[in-house]
Amino acid sequence: MAANQSALDFANAARILGREARQRGLVAPSYRCPPRIVGVQRSLRRYRGGAVVAVQLKARPWLAVLSDMIEGVVVVNSLQSPHADRLRSELWEAVGGEPATSVAVA
């Protein structure tokens, strides 16, 4: 997988994450790029009944973008461990990525 992905990849990941959140009875945030706030890589705006997670896509590693999108689901739903940790792992699996917490052992 390339380091930087396209807007189509972003939209596909957003659909997958939204579907996965709804299947679990969670609020599925909307996603957009880039954030309206200049100089930030991600932002969250809440509104009645939901939220918008805005993520900087350009010039960022794809795994960082996915991580921000996944964390958006966790934050919007105010999840705490162990439920948050389990959900992160499930969402990483759903988007076909690797959890950001995995560490290679030499």
C-alpha positions in Angstrom: 0.0 0.0 0.0 1.4 3.4 -0.9 2.3 5.9 1.8 -0.2 8.4 0.5 -3.6 7.4 -0.7 -6.2 9.2 -2.8 -9.5 10.9 -2.0 -11.3 7.8 -3.3 -9.4 5.6 -0.7 -10.4 8.1 2.0 -14.0 7.9 0.9 -13.9 4.1 0.9 -12.4 4.0 4.4 -15.1 6.5 5.6 -17.8 4.2 4.3 -16.3 1.1 5.9 -15.8 2.8 9.3 -19.3 4.2 9.2 -20.8 0.9 8.4 -18.8 -0.9 11.1 -19.8 1.8 13.7 -23.5 1.5 12.9 -23.4 -2.3 13.0 -22.2 -2.0 16.6 -24.9 0.4 17.5 -22.4 3.4 17.7 -22.6 6.9 16.2 -20.9 6.9 12.9 -19.1 10.3 12.3 -19.0 12.0 9.0 -15.6 12.5 7.5 -14.1 15.3 5.4 -10.8 16.5 4.3 -9.0 18.8 4.9 -9.8 20.3 8.3 -11.2 23.8 8.2 -8.7 24.9 10.8 -5.4 25.8 9.1 -2.3 24.0 10.4 -4.0 21.0 12.1 -4.0 17.4 10.9 -7.3 16.5 12.4 -10.3 18.1 14.0 -13.7 17.1 15.4 -16.8 19.1 15.3 -19.9 17.8 17.2 -23.4 18.7 16.3 -26.8 17.4 17.5 -26.9 13.7 16.7 -23.4 13.3 15.4 -20.0 14.7 14.5 -17.7 15.5 11.7 -14.1 14.2 11.8 -11.9 16.3 9.5 -8.5 14.8 8.5 -5.6 16.2 6.5 -4.9 13.7 3.7 -2.2 15.4 1.7 1.4 14.8 2.5 0.6 12.3 5.3 1.2 8.6 5.6 -2.0 6.6 4.9 -1.7 4.8 8.3 -1.7 8.1 10.1 -4.9 9.1 8.2 -6.6 5.8 9.0 -5.5 6.2 12.7 -7.2 9.6 12.9 -10.3 8.3 11.3 -10.5 5.3 13.6 -9.8 7.4 16.7 -12.6 9.7 15.5 -15.1 6.8 16.0 -13.7 6.2 19.5 -13.9 9.8 20.6 -17.3 10.6 19.1 -18.7 7.6 21.1 -16.8 8.5 24.3 -15.5 5.0 24.6 -13.1 3.8 27.3 -10.8 0.8 27.6 -11.3 -2.1 27.2 -14.2 -1.4 24.7 -12.2 1.3 23.0 -9.2 -0.9 22.5 -11.3 -3.8 21.1 -13.1 -1.4 18.7 -9.8 0.0 17.5 -8.6 -3.5 16.6 -11.8 -4.4 14.9 -11.8 -1.2 12.8 -8.2 -1.7 11.8 -9.1 -5.2 10.6 -12.1 -3.8 8.7 -10.1 -1.3 6.8 -7.3 -3.8 6.1 -4.6 -1.9 7.9 -2.5 -2.7 10.9 -3.1 -1.3 14.3 -0.9 1.7 15.0 0.0 0.1 18.4 1.7 -2.9 16.8 5.4 -2.8 17.2 7.9 -4.9 15.2 10.2 -7.0 17.3 13.8 -7.3 16.1 
